[in-house]
Amino acid sequence: MAPIPRPESSTVRAIYAAYEAAAENWDSLGISVGEANAECDRSLWYSFRWCTPLEKHHGRQLRLFATGNLEEERLVEDLERIGVDIYGQQDRIRLVGSHVRGKCDGKAMGIPEAPRTEHLLEFKSSNAKGMKSIMKDGCKVAKPLHFGQCQLGMHAFGLTRCLYLVASKDDDTLYAERIEYDVEFTLRLLARLERVINSPEPPSRISDKPDFFGCMFCKHKAVCKEDAWPRVTCRSCLYSTPEMGGDGHWSCSRFSKPISFDEQKSACPAHLHVPALVPGEQTDCDESAETVTYLLRTGKVWIDGATH
């Protein structure tokens, strides 16, 4: 018989609950540079279109995020201690019509390997397993999301080098890698992101197999493979379009107007689902009534529209 686990301390529960109470959940205005090099286009599209409910993090996870921020401050102090000049912390990254977004950890001059070359700074922390992989294979192979983030940051600021600095959470080992700007990789990534952003329907799945490992822990699995309904926001509506004018705006063809961030979150009574997000097959539409009819996979007929 397995031993009964000890109950969690009331003090620990209270600390975690305090983190959860103070946490703010918000939708990203666009695709994060930290996720931009994800393997699955469809996952990026779902995130961009706000199809999945906002994640609610446990107090332990929130505390871990705070620890990451503290580690970033330490790494800045470590570099300054050896004479590196750091500036531009939290400068904004805006790409692909400002729909690809993020902030940099900083820029630097005086990196010992190339003191006269301006570097982008990207700070990370990792457990022992991840650290071993990074030290063995380098950022591009071991952490493709980090590599994409570094490349997009260099592209945004016109830099040719990035200092990728990782601290081990287990034993404080440091790993530093000078990453060179890869023009071809970055332009291909930007073209891919533009296709995702401008796609009116979700791209193809990375795999249609229900037990594909890459999909097992995806936050969009329910809406992608399990017939869950998407969130009702302007971004899941067939009338909405992301504009490419450079300010990250969206527009509504139903009312011929730009849509503010708050309006996008609340949607309106004229909302019509992007057909590919409905778990069924479209069978009819009525333009005058502004309705679309579907045969759901449950066998039920459902009419999408303001009067239904």
C-alpha positions in Angstrom: 0.0 0.0 0.0 1.4 3.4 -1.0 1.9 5.8 1.9 -0.7 8.5 2.3 0.8 11.9 1.2 1.1 14.6 3.9 -1.4 17.4 3.5 -0.3 20.7 2.2 0.4 23.3 4.9 -2.3 25.9 5.4 0.5 28.5 5.3 1.7 27.3 1.9 -1.9 27.2 0.6 -2.5 30.8 1.9 0.7 32.0 0.2 -0.3 30.4 -3.1 -3.8 31.8 -2.8 -2.4 35.3 -2.3 -0.4 35.0 -5.5 -3.6 33.8 -7.3 -5.7 36.7 -5.9 -3.1 39.3 -7.1 -2.7 37.8 -10.5 -4.0 39.5 -13.6 -5.0 37.5 -16.6 -5.1 39.3 -20.0 -5.3 38.5 -23.6 -2.2 39.2 -25.7 -2.7 41.9 -28.4 -0.8 39.7 -30.9 1.6 36.8 -31.3 4.3 36.9 -28.6 7.9 36.8 -29.9 8.5 34.1 -27.3 6.0 31.8 -29.0 6.6 32.9 -32.6 8.8 30.0 -33.6 6.4 27.4 -32.2 6.2 24.2 -34.3 2.4 24.4 -35.0 0.9 27.2 -37.2 -2.6 26.3 -36.0 -1.6 26.8 -32.3 -0.3 30.3 -33.2 -3.6 31.1 -35.0 -5.7 29.9 -32.1 -3.7 32.1 -29.7 -3.9 35.1 -32.0 -7.7 34.6 -32.4 -8.3 34.2 -28.6 -10.1 30.8 -29.2 -9.1 29.2 -25.9 -10.1 30.4 -22.4 -7.4 32.4 -20.6 -5.1 30.2 -18.6 -5.4 30.4 -14.8 -2.1 29.7 -13.2 -1.6 28.0 -9.8 0.1 30.0 -7.1 3.2 27.9 -7.3 3.5 28.7 -11.0 3.0 32.4 -10.4 5.7 32.4 -7.7 8.0 30.6 -10.2 7.3 33.4 -12.7 8.3 36.0 -10.0 11.5 34.0 -9.4 12.3 34.3 -13.1 12.0 38.1 -12.8 14.4 38.1 -9.8 16.9 36.0 -11.8 16.8 38.5 -14.7 17.7 41.3 -12.2 20.6 39.2 -11.0 21.9 38.6 -14.5 21.9 42.3 -15.2 23.9 42.8 -12.0 26.3 40.1 -13.0 27.0 41.7 -16.4 27.4 45.2 -14.9 29.8 43.8 -12.4 32.2 42.8 -15.2 31.9 46.2 -16.9 29.1 45.6 -19.4 27.0 48.7 -20.2 23.3 47.7 -20.3 20.4 49.9 -21.6 17.1 49.7 -23.5 15.5 47.3 -21.0 11.9 46.5 -21.9 12.1 48.3 -25.3 9.1 47.2 -27.4 9.3 44.8 -30.3 6.7 45.4 -33.0 6.7 43.4 -36.2 4.2 42.3 -38.9 1.9 45.2 -38.6 2.5 45.3 -34.9 0.7 41.9 -34.5 3.9 40.2 -33.4 4.9 41.8 -30.1 7.2 41.6 -27.2 9.9 43.4 -25.1 13.6 42.8 -25.0 15.6 42.1 -21.8 18.0 44.8 -22.9 20.9 45.8 -25.1 24.5 45.9 -24.2 28.0 47.1 -25.1 31.2 45.7 -23.7 30.5 42.0 -23.9 34.0 40.4 -23.3 34.0 38.4 -26.5 33.2 41.4 -28.7 33.3 44.6 -26.6 32.7 47.0 -29.5 29.6 45.1 -30.9 26.2 46.0 -29.7 24.3 43.0 -28.5 20.7 42.2 -27.8 20.2 40.6 -24.4 18.0 37.6 -23.8 17.9 36.1 -20.3 16.5 32.7 -19.3 16.6 30.3 -16.4 16.4 26.5 -16.7 16.3 23.3 -14.7 19.2 20.9 -14.7 17.7 18.8 -17.6 17.1 21.8 -19.8 20.5 23.2 -18.9 22.2 20.0 -19.9 20.5 20.1 -23.3 21.3 23.8 -23.9 25.0 23.3 -23.1 25.1 20.2 -25.3 23.2 21.4 -28.4 23.0 25.2 -28.2 20.0 27.4 -28.2 18.8 26.8 -31.8 18.4 23.0 -31.3 17.6 22.8 -27.6 15.3 25.8 -27.3 13.8 26.8 -30.7 11.3 29.2 -29.1 14.2 31.1 -27.5 16.1 31.1 -30.8 13.2 32.6 -32.6 12.8 35.2 -29.9 16.4 36.2 -30.2 16.3 36.4 -34.0 13.1 38.6 -34.0 14.6 40.9 -31.4 17.8 41.4 -33.4 15.7 42.0 -36.5 13.5 44.6 -34.8 16.4 46.6 -33.5 18.8 46.2 -36.4 21.4 44.2 -34.4 23.6 41.4 -35.6 24.4 39.6 -32.3 22.5 38.5 -29.3 23.9 37.4 -25.9 21.8 34.5 -24.8 22.5 34.1 -21.0 20.9 31.2 -19.1 21.1 30.5 -15.3 20.6 27.0 -13.8 17.8 26.9 -11.2 19.5 24.0 -9.6 23.2 25.0 -9.0 23.5 28.5 -10.5 25.6 27.4 -13.4 25.7 30.1 -16.1 25.6 29.4 -19.9 26.3 32.2 -22.4 26.0 31.9 -26.2 26.6 34.7 -28.7 23.9 34.1 -31.4 24.4 35.6 -34.8 21.5 37.2 -36.7 20.3 34.7 -39.4 18.7 36.8 -42.1 17.2 33.8 -44.0 15.7 32.2 -40.9 14.2 35.4 -39.7 12.6 36.4 -43.0 11.1 32.9 -43.4 9.7 33.2 -39.9 8.3 36.6 -40.5 6.6 35.4 -43.7 5.2 32.4 -41.9 3.8 34.7 -39.1 2.2 37.0 -41.7 0.5 34.0 -43.3 -0.9 32.9 -39.9 -2.1 36.4 -39.1 -3.8 37.0 -42.4 -5.4 33.5 -42.6 -9.2 33.8 -42.2 -9.4 30.2 -41.0 -7.1 28.0 -38.9 -4.1 26.5 -40.7 -3.7 22.7 -41.0 -3.0 20.7 -37.8 0.5 19.5 -37.2 -1.1 16.1 -36.8 -4.6 14.6 -37.0 -3.7 11.8 -34.7 -5.6 12.2 -31.4 -2.6 10.9 -29.4 0.2 12.8 -31.2 2.7 13.7 -28.5 3.1 17.3 -29.7 -0.6 17.9 -29.1 -0.9 16.2 -25.7 -0.2 19.3 -23.6 -1.3 22.0 -26.0 -3.6 24.5 -24.4 -5.7 24.6 -27.6 -6.2 20.8 -27.7 -9.9 21.0 -26.7 -10.9 23.5 -29.4 -8.6 21.9 -32.0 -9.4 18.2 -31.5 -12.2 17.7 -29.0 -15.0 19.8 -30.5 -14.9 22.4 -27.8 -16.5 25.7 -28.7 -14.2 28.8 -29.1 -14.6 31.9 -27.0 -17.0 34.4 -28.4 -14.9 37.5 -29.1 -14.5 39.7 -32.2 -11.5 37.6 -33.1 -13.5 34.4 -33.5 -16.0 36.3 -35.7 -16.0 36.0 -39.5 -16.5 39.8 -39.8 -13.2 40.7 -38.2 -9.9 41.3 -39.9 -6.4 42.1 -38.5 -5.2 45.2 -40.3 -1.6 45.5 -41.4 -1.2 49.3 -41.2 1.4 49.0 -38.4 -0.6 49.7 -35.3 -1.9 46.2 -34.6 -5.5 47.3 -35.2 -8.5 45.1 -36.1 -11.5 46.1 -38.2 -15.1 44.9 -38.5 -16.6 44.5 -42.0 -20.2 44.2 -40.6 -20.1 47.8 -39.2 -17.2 49.1 -41.3 -15.2 50.4 -38.3 -12.1 49.7 -36.4 -12.5 47.6 -33.3 -11.0 48.6 -30.0 -9.3 46.1 -27.7 -12.2 46.2 -25.2 -14.7 45.8 -28.0 -12.8 42.8 -29.3 -13.0 41.1 -26.0 -16.8 41.6 -25.5 -17.9 41.0 -29.1 -21.4 42.1 -30.2 -24.8 40.5 -30.9 -24.0 40.3 -34.6 -21.1 37.9 -33.9 -20.9 35.0 -36.4 -18.4 32.3 -35.8 -15.5 31.6 -38.2 -17.1 28.5 -39.8 -14.0 26.3 -39.2 -14.4 26.9 -35.5 -17.8 25.4 -35.3 -17.8 21.6 -34.5 -19.9 20.7 -37.5 -20.6 21.3 -41.2 -22.1 24.4 -42.7 -25.3 23.6 -44.5 -26.9 26.9 -45.3 -26.6 30.7 -44.9 -29.0 33.6 -45.1 -27.3 36.9 -45.9 -30.5 39.0 -45.2 -31.1 37.4 -41.8 -27.3 37.3 -41.1 -27.4 33.7 -40.1 -25.4 30.6 -40.9 -26.8 27.1 -40.4 -24.7 24.1 -39.3 -25.2 20.4 -38.8 -23.2 19.7 -35.7 -21.3 16.5 -35.2 -23.8 15.7 -32.4 -26.5 15.5 -35.1 -28.2 18.7 -34.0 -29.0 21.5 -36.4 -27.7 24.8 -35.1 -28.3 28.3 -36.5 -25.6 30.9 -35.8 -26.8 34.6 -35.7 -28.1 37.4 -33.6 -31.7 36.1 -33.6 -30.7 32.6 -32.7 
